[in-house]
Amino acid sequence: MGDCNNASTESAMEEAEEELIAAVQHIVKALESKKYLTEDARKILANLGLQLTNMTSFAESREIEVESNEEHNEIELQLNRISDKIMVWEKDESMIWDCGPDEAFEYLKAVEESRRLTEVLENRSPDSRKDDSTFLRRAHDLLQTGMNRLEDEFRHLLVQNRQPFEPEHMSFRSSEEDSIIEAGSVISSGDDSVEDVAAAAVVHRDSMGRSSVDYVIELVNVDVIPDLKSIANLMFDSNYGRECSQVFVNVQKDALDDCLFILEVEKLSIEEVVKMEWKLLNSKIRSWIRAMKLFVRVYLASEKTLTEQIFEDLDSVGSVCFAESSKAAVLQLLNFCEAVAVGPHQPEKLMRILDMYEVLAGVIPDIAGLYSGEAGTCVTTECKDILKRLGECAKATFLEFKNTVALSVSTNAFPGGGVHPLTKYVMNYFKTLTDYTKTLDEVLRDEKDENTPREEEEEEEEGPTGTQFRSFFNILETNLEVKSSLYKDEALRNLFLMNNIHYMAEKVRGSELRIVLGDEWIRKRNWKFQQHAMNYERATWSSILFLLKDEGIQNPGSNSISKTLLKERLQGFYAAFEEVYKNQSGWSIPDGRLRDDLHISTSLKVIQAYRTFVGRHINHISEKHIKYSADDLEDLLLDLFEGSQKSLHGGHRK
């Protein structure tokens, strides 16, 4: 019944509207035929216009009100729909991305919708926003809730999808075993305290990692990279970029700390490093060397790639996040360098310091490439500062070692006249240093030296390393001269110098030192040790061989040979020979070839003189007075310089 009444009313209104339109049309036609209107007609028409205007405004107002109500209803429905999708997860402790891609997609879609709605409501005119304040608050609250949840999801995805870091599967180890210089006590605690310096002083350079290949590994499961990127983009679009960045930085800082732990890099204070015993410190440095290469060229490069993938669409955000997350780990590695650099300048540390210098110099271009822009300036600057300090430390260590050798004092002569432990230590030390020639040229570049003889200055074409090496060996030779003065026996003094200078020459000849010092240096040392060999022979055998000369064995006033004087000469020769045998069998010439050469040289002089003397006077000598044959003496000479003292009795060796 009500519906019928409404229909009847609407029909009546339509008829009235048609009649009104017809009347207006009639008035318009009448006005077209009239050129002039009376005053009354004008008033009537003016009133009619005013009424029509009011009617139109009222109709438009009604229309806007209807549209506004419809829009508010639509916004409310949209907010309710968004709220249903977002708030349902606030009651659920599950992580959305663990529940599948569909749920994750729907949640992201809802949060994105809340972001857009918030943006629309914020951009409305001030008048309308007063009416929309409730909606705006709701939209803001939903967006805040979504951002908080996405922050947790972002963290969860990064942590749960982190891939294990296994450096043992990317090892760049050297096939050589790396031994430690343990012979530092040669200089510091006295020459006589070292028994087997030759073996201990040999140093193998740790070339681990020189042929390493840079490559990127997956730090996070690649399947979740698009999800992380979507979350990051949405959070930045929603003005929650700082929160997103902070989550990433914090999570990746922990991951980088874990990486350093796996690489056996500890957080050590400068004081702890300075006080550390050398054996332990050496181990720490070796770990650092390997860690620095792997960390920068593999892990850090992979970290930069991950950052760029996640923040790819956000301009410089990736660079800033990478710098903030990794800076502390890099500085931890650099702090260890600094601690080593400020420690005591012990000679056994030099090779390791140079290793660190080379490794750091090698990775600085990588680091500079990784830290682009202002965000990473402090890291690259710190790297260069630490490199400079390492170079200064290496230089100071080298020069202090040089000074230590110059001031090395012995209170007792080295037994047997063999190669002194200091000579072995220094030569093996420098043999190893040749691997670092280019690096030493850098750290010693501005170092002047006044210890290089003028005649050797022309050879100095290879740079500061050659200059310093020559200077060092000149100091060593001077020190050996001083040590030789401790021997009371002139022959043993010359034997000692012969052994040591020959050892130096052979070490240079058989190693890269030959390239650094040149053949002329070797020739001069060969001449020197040969001079000492001649001086040894002269000091040992000149007076003995004089006994085998014919002068003074004639009878007084006659040219006939005195058998008594001849007998005394032979007895004197045998006694002197036995004394030489007793003493010099205990002397040492460690180098077999040098020992043989001296045996031959001595035999040529002594045996030939003995044969000639006995042969010339065989008719005047009783057989019982010939204690040794020439062959016996030649065999006995072979026992000299073996380092094991022997004696003779009754013509037989004991």
C-alpha positions, 0 to 999 in steps of 0.5 A: 500500500505504501509503495502505491502511494509513493508511486502516485506521489512521484507521478504527480510530481512529474506532471507538475514538473512538465506543466512548469516546463511548459509554462516557462517555455511559453514565457520564453516565447512571449519574451522573444516577441517583446522588445520592451518590458514593463516595470511590473514584468521585469520585477516578476521575471527577477523574482522568478529568476531568484526562485529558480536559482535557489531551487538549483542550489538546493538541488545541487546541495542535496546531490553533494550531500548524497555523494559525500555520504556515499564516499564516506560509506565507501571509505569506511568499508575500505578501512574495515576491509583493510583492518580485517586483513591487517589486524587478524595477524595481530592475534596470530603469533605466526610469521606471515611469510612462514604461512605461504606466499598468498598470505604474504601477498594479501598482507602487503596489498592491505598495507599498501592500500592503507598507505594510499588511503592515508595519502589520499585523506592527507591530501584532501582540502582542509574543510573536508579533512575535518570531517575525515579526521576519524578516518585519517586516524584509523588509516594512520593506525592501520598503517603504523600497525602494518609497518611494525609487523613488516619490520618484524617480518623483514628481520625474520626473513633476514635472520631465518634465511641466512646461509651458512658461511663455510670458509673451509670450502673456499680456502686459498692455503699455500702448499708450503708449511709456514714456520716461525722464526724462533731464533730471535734469542740469537741477538737478544740473549747471547750467541751461545744460547742457540744450538741449532739456529740454521733450522730455526732461522729458515722462514717460509713466507706465507703466500696463502691466498695470493691466487685467490679468486674473488667471487660472490656467495649467497648470504641469504636464500635467493628465494626471499630477496624479492620479498625483502625488496617488496617490504623495503620499498613499501616501508620507504614509500610509507616514510618508514625507511629509517626503521627498515634501514635500522633493522637491516643494519642491526641484523647484518652487523650480527651476521658480520660479527658471526663471520669474523668469529668463524674466521677466528678474528677476536676482538682484542684491545691494543694492550692485549695485542702488545702484551701477547707472546710472539708465538700466539701473536704470530698465529693471530696475524696468520688468521688475520691475513686469511680473514682479511682476504676472505672477508673483503673479497668474498663476504663483504663483496657478497654483503654489498651485492645483497644490499644492492639487491634489496634496496635496488630501487631506492637510490643511495639507500643501499650504499648507506646501509652497507656502510653502516652495517659493515663499518664496525667489522672492518674497523675491528680488522683494522684495529688489530693492524694498528695494535700490531703496528704500535707493538715492540719492533722485534725482528721476527715480526717484520715478515708478518708486518710486511704480510699485513701491509701487502694484504691491506694494500691489496684489498684497499682498491676492493674496499674503495670500490665497495664503499662508494660515496660519502657513506664509506669515506671514513672506512677507506680513509682509515684503511689508508691511515693504518697502511701508513702506520704498518709501513712505518712500523715495518721500517722501524722494525727493519732499522731497529734490527739493523741497529741490534746486529750492529750492537750485538756483543759476544763475550766468548769466541764461537767454538770451532770457528764455524758459521756463527748463529748470528750469520745464519739468522741474518742471512736466512732472514734476508733470504726470506725478505727478498720476497718482499723487495717491492714492499720494502722499496715502498716502506724504505723509500726515503731512508738514507744510509751512510754505511754503504761503501763508496765502491758499491754505490754504483751498484745501487740501481734496484732501489732502497732495498738493495742499499739497505741490504748492502748496508746491513751486510756491511754491518754484519761483516764488521760485527764478525770482525769484532767477534773474530778478535776474541780468538787468540789463535790467528789461524782460527780467527781467519778460519772463522772469518772464512767460514762466515763470509763464504756462508754469506756469499753462498746464501746470496749466490743461491737465492734471490739475494743475488738479484738484489746485491749483484754478482760484483758483491758476490765476487768481492766476498769470494775474494775476501774468504779466499784471502782468509783461507790463505791467511789461515794456511800461512798462520798454521803451516808456515812455521811447520813447513819451515821445518821441512827445509834444508836450511840449518841441517848441515854439520857446522863448517860442512855441507854434509847433513847432520843426522842429529839435526835431521832427526830433530827436524822430523821430530819437531815436524811430527810434534807440530803436525800432531798439535795441529791435528789435535786442535784443528780436528775439533775446528769446523768447516760446515760446508763440505765443498769448502772443507774439501777445497782446504784439505786439497790446498793444505795437502798440496803444500804439506804432503808435497813438502814432506815427500820432497824432504823425506825423499831427499834425505832418505839415506840419512834417516833411519826408518824407525825415525819416520813416524808417518808415511805421506799417505798417513799424513794425507789421511790425517789431514782429512780429519781436520775441520770435522768439529770433533777433536781427536789426538794421535799416539804412537803414530796411530789415531785414537 
